Amino acid sequence: MATVTLNGLSLARVRPSDEETIRKWCELRCAVVLADWPDDPPPCWVHERGCFEHPWPGEIGTAWLARLAGSVVGGCLLSLPTFDNQHNAGGEILVAPKHRRLGIGRALLVHLRAEAIQQSRVRLVVWAEQPLDPAAPDPVGHFATVSRAVPALVNTRRRLDVDSVDPTVLARLDAQARAKSRDYSLVQWVGSTPQRWLDDIAYLTGRMSTDAPLDDLQWDPEVYDAARMQARDASCLARGLHMVSTAAVDSTGQLVAFTQIVGYATSSWFAGQWDTIVAPEHRGHRLGTLVKVANLHHARAERPELRVIDTCNADSNPYMVRINEAMGFRPHRRTTDWQLDL
């Protein structure tokens, strides 16, 4: 196993075939989540292992574990887009709770910068979770700021307590949406996208990189086709993800809107709200509300144990925020895409 020594740290690359090291990586993630966000579920082992064994199509991910005197004290991940945005890199830094404020995070950032520059990337984008209250202690935000990163896209993570959802509110939202969308029908599925909808879903997924607000984030449009969608679905399934989707179809038989809720192999009480998008020419018919309310019912029927759903929206996306707030999602914490020019 190739290792790098940096400021007294020994950095070893995490290989997809090395289950023991992947377990160490997962244990590190679990320790970080438990310390920083104890009301979140622990990272799913099936998903963590799958991320190494079944990489996302169009992305090369490389992770390193950092050891000090033989003990794991941190880790970092570099993600390199290969289909689009080949000038960008994504990064993640983890520092074990017991080893913080020792310069480990700074050393890992130096390593990520060097690796990204070696791959001819011009900027590093790091997605970070931060407290909802701007007056609360925010070590991640402080670290990013002193590292000369800028907050390019500010989002709010909202959380839905499924058991507290008022069924009369959902019924009212559904009735209002159906009254505005009489020319549309709904289709639903679990798992991979059905063959007949692959082209339409690929088009809509590509629009997520052009229609959703990006604010100051320098991220180019992504292009999807049926093959890329199939590979993405296959990767998700291999990682143990449970995907529940609802889509709207117009009178010509074209799929014009969709939404997806994704859960994990473990902690099945928790799920994330993934993409929701409506084709531009079909907006104004309450299709976003229509598919999201229907998919919530769909997800609950598929997994009765589901209790919590998280969603994340840019603060500059008032339309989707209004839908989520109306359904009962409430602000939980901030998330920021920090951008660092290399």
C-alpha positions in Angstrom: 0.0 0.0 0.0 1.5 3.3 -1.1 2.0 5.8 1.8 2.8 9.5 2.0 4.4 11.2 5.0 3.2 14.7 5.6 3.9 16.8 8.8 4.4 13.6 10.8 1.3 12.0 9.4 1.3 8.8 7.5 -1.2 8.9 4.7 -2.2 5.6 3.2 -4.5 5.2 0.2 -7.8 3.3 0.8 -7.9 0.5 -1.8 -11.2 -0.9 -3.0 -9.9 -4.5 -2.3 -8.8 -3.7 1.2 -11.8 -4.3 3.4 -10.0 -3.8 6.7 -8.9 -0.3 5.7 -12.4 0.5 4.4 -13.7 -0.5 7.8 -11.3 1.9 9.4 -12.6 4.6 7.1 -16.1 3.8 8.0 -15.3 3.8 11.7 -13.7 7.3 11.3 -16.9 8.5 9.6 -19.0 7.1 12.4 -16.9 8.8 15.1 -17.2 12.2 13.3 -21.0 11.9 12.8 -21.5 10.8 16.4 -19.5 13.8 17.7 -20.8 16.5 15.3 -24.3 15.4 14.4 -25.5 12.8 16.9 -29.2 13.0 15.7 -28.1 11.7 12.3 -27.9 7.9 11.6 -24.4 6.4 11.7 -22.9 5.9 8.2 -24.1 2.7 6.5 -21.3 0.1 6.1 -22.9 -1.3 2.9 -22.9 2.2 1.4 -19.4 3.1 2.5 -17.9 -0.1 1.2 -19.9 0.2 -2.0 -18.5 3.7 -2.7 -15.1 2.2 -3.1 -16.2 -1.0 -4.9 -18.8 0.6 -7.2 -17.7 4.2 -8.0 -20.1 6.8 -9.4 -20.0 6.9 -13.2 -18.0 9.9 -14.5 -16.0 10.3 -11.2 -12.7 9.0 -9.9 -12.6 9.0 -6.1 -9.5 8.5 -4.0 -9.4 8.4 -0.2 -6.5 8.4 2.2 -6.4 7.5 5.9 -4.1 9.5 8.1 -2.3 7.8 11.0 -0.2 9.2 13.8 1.9 6.7 15.8 -0.2 3.9 14.2 -3.6 5.3 15.2 -6.1 6.6 12.6 -6.5 10.3 13.3 -8.2 11.5 10.1 -8.8 11.0 6.4 -9.5 12.9 3.2 -11.2 12.2 -0.1 -10.6 13.7 -3.6 -13.3 13.3 -6.2 -12.4 14.0 -9.8 -15.2 14.5 -12.4 -14.3 12.9 -15.7 -17.3 13.4 -17.9 -18.0 17.1 -17.1 -16.2 19.7 -15.0 -12.8 18.3 -15.7 -11.2 21.5 -14.3 -12.9 21.0 -10.9 -12.2 18.6 -7.9 -14.3 17.8 -4.9 -12.8 17.3 -1.5 -13.7 16.1 1.9 -11.7 16.2 5.1 -12.4 14.1 8.3 -10.6 14.6 11.6 -11.1 12.2 14.5 -12.8 14.0 17.3 -10.0 13.2 19.8 -7.3 14.5 17.5 -8.7 17.9 16.5 -6.9 21.3 16.8 -3.6 19.6 16.2 -3.1 20.8 12.6 -4.3 17.5 11.0 -7.0 19.2 9.0 -4.5 21.7 7.6 -2.1 18.9 6.6 -4.9 17.0 4.9 -5.9 20.1 2.9 -2.3 20.6 1.8 -2.4 17.0 0.5 -5.7 17.5 -1.3 -4.5 20.7 -2.9 -1.3 19.0 -4.2 -3.2 16.0 -5.6 -5.8 18.2 -7.3 -3.1 20.4 -8.9 -1.3 17.3 -10.1 -4.5 16.3 -11.9 -4.7 19.7 -13.6 -7.7 20.9 -11.5 -8.0 24.6 -11.0 -10.4 24.6 -8.0 -11.4 22.5 -5.1 -15.1 22.3 -3.9 -15.8 21.1 -0.4 -19.3 20.5 0.9 -19.6 21.1 4.6 -22.3 20.8 7.3 -22.5 23.8 9.7 -24.8 24.9 12.6 -28.1 26.5 11.7 -27.5 29.3 14.1 -24.9 31.7 12.6 -23.9 32.7 16.1 -23.1 29.1 17.2 -19.5 27.9 17.2 -18.6 26.9 13.6 -15.1 25.3 13.5 -15.7 24.1 9.9 -16.6 27.5 8.7 -13.6 29.0 10.5 -11.3 26.4 9.0 -12.6 27.1 5.5 -12.3 30.8 5.9 -8.7 30.8 7.1 -7.9 28.4 4.3 -9.1 31.2 1.9 -12.1 29.2 0.6 -15.2 31.2 -0.1 -18.8 30.2 0.5 -20.0 29.8 -3.1 -23.4 28.2 -2.5 -25.3 28.4 0.8 -28.0 25.8 1.5 -30.3 24.8 4.3 -30.8 21.2 5.2 -34.5 20.7 6.3 -35.8 17.7 8.2 -39.2 16.1 8.0 -40.5 14.2 11.1 -42.6 11.7 9.2 -44.8 10.8 12.2 -45.7 14.5 12.7 -46.9 15.1 9.1 -50.5 16.3 9.1 -52.4 14.1 6.6 -55.0 16.9 6.1 -52.2 19.2 5.0 -50.9 16.7 2.5 -54.4 16.0 1.2 -54.9 19.7 0.7 -51.6 20.1 -1.1 -52.4 17.1 -3.3 -55.8 18.4 -4.2 -54.5 21.8 -5.1 -51.8 20.3 -7.2 -54.1 17.9 -9.0 -56.5 20.8 -9.8 -53.7 22.5 -11.7 -52.3 19.4 -13.4 -55.3 17.6 -14.8 -53.5 16.9 -18.1 -50.8 14.9 -16.3 -50.6 11.4 -14.9 -48.3 9.8 -12.3 -45.9 6.8 -12.6 -44.0 5.3 -9.7 -41.2 2.7 -9.3 -38.7 1.3 -6.9 -35.1 0.8 -7.8 -33.6 1.4 -11.2 -35.3 3.7 -13.7 -37.5 1.7 -16.1 -36.1 1.4 -19.6 -38.9 3.4 -21.2 -38.1 6.5 -19.0 -34.3 6.5 -19.2 -34.0 9.2 -21.9 -36.5 11.5 -20.2 -34.9 11.0 -16.8 -31.5 11.6 -18.2 -32.6 15.0 -19.7 -34.2 16.1 -16.5 -31.2 15.0 -14.4 -28.9 17.0 -16.6 -31.1 20.1 -16.0 -30.4 19.8 -12.3 -26.9 21.3 -13.0 -28.4 24.2 -15.0 -31.8 25.0 -13.4 -31.1 24.6 -9.7 -29.4 27.8 -8.3 -25.7 27.6 -8.1 -25.0 31.2 -6.9 -21.3 31.7 -7.1 -20.3 28.1 -7.5 -18.3 27.6 -10.7 -19.8 24.4 -11.9 -20.5 23.7 -15.6 -23.6 21.9 -17.0 -23.6 18.1 -16.7 -24.8 16.0 -19.7 -26.6 12.8 -19.1 -27.8 10.0 -21.4 -29.5 6.7 -20.9 -26.2 4.8 -20.5 -25.0 7.2 -17.8 -28.3 6.9 -15.9 -28.2 3.1 -16.1 -24.6 3.2 -14.7 -25.7 5.6 -11.9 -28.6 3.4 -10.9 -26.4 0.3 -10.9 -23.9 2.1 -8.6 -26.7 3.1 -6.3 -28.1 -0.4 -6.0 -24.7 -1.9 -5.5 -24.2 0.5 -2.6 -27.4 -0.9 -1.0 -29.5 2.3 -1.6 -33.3 2.0 -1.6 -34.6 4.3 -4.3 -38.3 5.3 -4.5 -39.4 7.5 -7.4 -42.5 9.3 -8.7 -42.8 11.1 -12.0 -45.4 13.0 -14.0 -46.2 12.2 -17.6 -47.9 14.6 -20.0 -50.7 13.8 -22.5 -48.1 12.8 -25.2 -46.6 10.2 -22.9 -43.4 12.1 -22.1 -42.0 12.1 -18.6 -41.7 15.8 -17.6 -41.1 15.8 -13.9 -39.7 13.5 -11.2 -38.6 13.2 -7.6 -36.7 10.6 -5.6 -36.4 9.6 -2.0 -33.3 7.4 -1.2 -32.7 5.3 1.9 -29.9 3.1 3.1 -29.5 -0.6 3.8 -29.1 0.2 7.5 -30.9 2.8 9.5 -34.0 2.3 7.3 -35.8 4.8 9.5 -33.9 7.6 7.7 -33.9 8.7 4.0 -32.8 11.6 1.9 -34.8 13.6 -0.6 -32.7 13.6 -3.8 -33.5 15.3 -7.1 -36.8 17.0 -7.8 -37.2 18.8 -11.1 -39.8 19.9 -13.6 -39.1 20.4 -17.3 -39.2 24.2 -17.9 -42.1 24.2 -20.4 -44.2 22.3 -17.9 -43.7 24.6 -14.9 -46.7 26.4 -13.4 -48.9 23.3 -13.0 -47.8 22.5 -9.4 -46.1 19.3 -10.7 -43.3 19.7 -8.1 -45.8 19.5 -5.3 -47.8 16.7 -7.1 -44.8 14.4 -7.4 -43.3 15.1 -4.0 -46.5 14.5 -2.0 -47.2 11.3 -4.0 -43.6 10.1 -3.5 -43.8 10.7 0.3 -46.8 8.4 0.4 -45.0 5.9 -1.9 -41.9 5.9 0.3 -43.9 5.4 3.5 -45.7 2.5 1.9 -42.5 0.8 0.8 -40.7 1.4 4.2 -43.3 1.7 7.0 -40.4 2.2 9.5 -39.4 5.4 7.7 -39.4 8.2 10.3 -37.0 11.0 9.1 -36.4 12.5 5.7 -33.8 15.2 5.0 -33.7 17.5 2.1 -31.3 20.3 1.1 -32.0 23.4 -1.0 -30.1 26.5 -1.9 -31.3 29.5 0.1 -31.8 31.1 -3.4 -34.3 28.5 -4.4 -37.6 29.9 -2.9 -39.9 27.8 -5.0 -38.6 24.4 -3.8 -38.2 25.7 -0.3 -41.9 26.7 -0.2 -43.0 23.3 -1.3 -40.8 21.6 1.4 -42.0 24.0 4.1 -45.6 23.4 3.2 -45.1 19.6 3.5 -43.6 20.0 7.0 -39.8 20.1 6.4 -38.2 22.4 8.9 -34.7 24.0 8.9 -32.2 21.7 10.6 -28.7 23.0 9.8 -26.8 24.9 7.1 -24.7 23.3 4.4 -22.2 25.2 2.3 -20.3 24.5 -0.9 -16.9 26.1 -0.1 -14.8 26.9 -3.2 -11.0 27.2 -3.1 -9.1 28.4 -6.2 -5.9 26.4 -6.6 
